[in-house]
Structures are given as C-alpha cells and as structure tokens.
Amino acid sequence: MTPTRSHRRWSEFSDRQRTVILALASIELSLTATAAADLWRRPAGQIRGRKPLWWPFLIVQPFGPISYLVLGRRTSSR
C-alpha cells in the first residue's frame, strides 16, 4: 500500500516544504504561547467576555490565539 498525500512521511517532504512547515508551526506556537501568557496574567476586567471562555478558544488554531490578541483584550486607558 502506498502512502496517500495526507499520510506522507517527514522524509518525503522537500527541504522547502519542511522549512515552510516548521516556520508556520513555530509562528502558531508563538502566537498560542503569547496569547496564553497574556490571558493568564491579564485581570478579568481587562478582557472582553468571560476569561474562562477564552481558554478553550485558544485551541482553535490559528484563529483562536489571533482572535484573542486582536479582539479579546481591552486597551488600557492612560
């Protein structure tokens, strides 16, 4: 049985494809870690919506972390 497109081994990807995959994965990981750290530290009053509801939303990649960072945080009024 030959592997289908969705079941390719890492060694079957070209160097360029591996580079793109690793770059996108590191961006996704960075966004998720940044959003999670911010959500953990930010007081509930500075978050739009309920804080506990944002946690499962961070799992929805890549839209959850981006949505939280763009829409979920209230800007500080100085």
N, C-alpha and C positions, 0 to 999 in steps of 0.2 A: 504494500500500500504506500503510495507516495503522499508526502505531506501536502496539504492544501495551503492556499495563501494565508489563511488565518492560523495555521499551525507550523509556521516556519521556525526553524532553529536560529538562534542568535548568529551562528556561523554562516548562515545562508544570506544574511543581510550584507549589503555592500558597506564599505567603510563610511561612505557618505550617509547612508541610511542609519547606521549605528550612531554616527555623530549627531544627526538630527534627533533621533530618539532620545539619546542621553541629554541633549540640550533642552528639549521640551520637558523631559522628566525632571530635570533639575529646576527649571522655571516653575513647574507645577508644585514641586516640593517646597520651594522657597516661598511661593505665594501662600500655600497652606500653612506653613510654619509661621509666617508673618501674621496671617490672619488669626491663627490660634493663639499666638502670644499676645496679640493686641486684645483679643476677646477675653483672655484670661485676666489681663491687667486692668482693663478699662472698667470703670464703675458702671453699673447698670443704667444710671441716669444719663450717661453719655452714649448710649446705644439706642438706635431706632428699633423698636419692637422689644420683645422679651429676650433677654440674654440666653436662657436655656434653649430657646428655639433656634438660635444661630448655630449651636454646636453640630447637630446632625446635618445642617445645611452645608457646613464646610466640607463634608464628604463628597458632595456633588461636584465632581471635577470637570473642567476648571472653573465652572460658573459660580459655585458656592463661595470660594475664597475671594474671587474678584468682586462679586456682588456685596459681600460683607465689607470689603475695603472701600468700595466706592459708595455704597448706599447705606450700610449698616451703622456707620459711625457718625455721631453728631460732631460738627466742627466746634471747637472751643471758641467761646465768645470772649475776646480780650478787649 
